[in-house]
Amino acid sequence: MIDKKDLEETRKDISSFDEKRELLIKDSRNVIKTSKLIIYSLHRKELKEAESFVLQIKKELAELEKHISLHDELKYSPSYKIAVQEYVEAMAFFIFINEKKLASRKELNVDAEAYVLGICDLTGELVRKAINSAISKDFKMASEIKDFVSELYGELLKFDFRNGLMRKKFDSIKYDLRKLEDLVYDLKTKGLA
């Protein structure tokens, strides 16, 4: 009739999965929080603090990956996906500030979707950095950021983004670029850049 042993094993499997999912959600929150701390430190020009958060986030991401290795289906969890996107954004911003280049997907060791979504979010932080640079009279940095975002936008135009989250985030780059162009234009008309 009813295989109670089979149902008991099924219950344990579901319970175990739920426990792993809850741990993934908790650890995802840690990655997201540390991502924000990296970005905040970089905006305040606290590079040593940002570097320590980079070491921390790499350990936190490794913990997330352990959860995924135990339950492959967890990689489709929204918590995990958002955490990896935030990781990409923070690390890409860190690498831009330190090396004036775009972090590669290989360098960050993430999937294509998380990488694109993260670098799309990066441009918002770059706009903020450009504005703060202009306020600090670092007009060269503001101009370099505009050129970087322009080049990034041009490269991402080659992708075939359909409707959805990627399209929405990609479209936001256009508005970020417009803000940067306006900023640099204003600086140039005032003879500052």
Buried (B, 14 or more C-beta within 10 A) or exposed (E): EEEEEEEEEEEEEEEEBEEBBEBBBEBBBBBBBBBBBBBBBBBEEBEEBBBBBBEBBEEBBEBBBEBBEEBEEBBEBEBBBBBBBBBBBBBBBBBBBEEEEBBEBEEBEBEEEBBBBBBBBBBBBBBBBBBBBBEEEBBEBBBBBBEBBBEBBEEBEEEEBEEEBBBEBBEBBEEBBEBBEEBBEEBEEEEEB
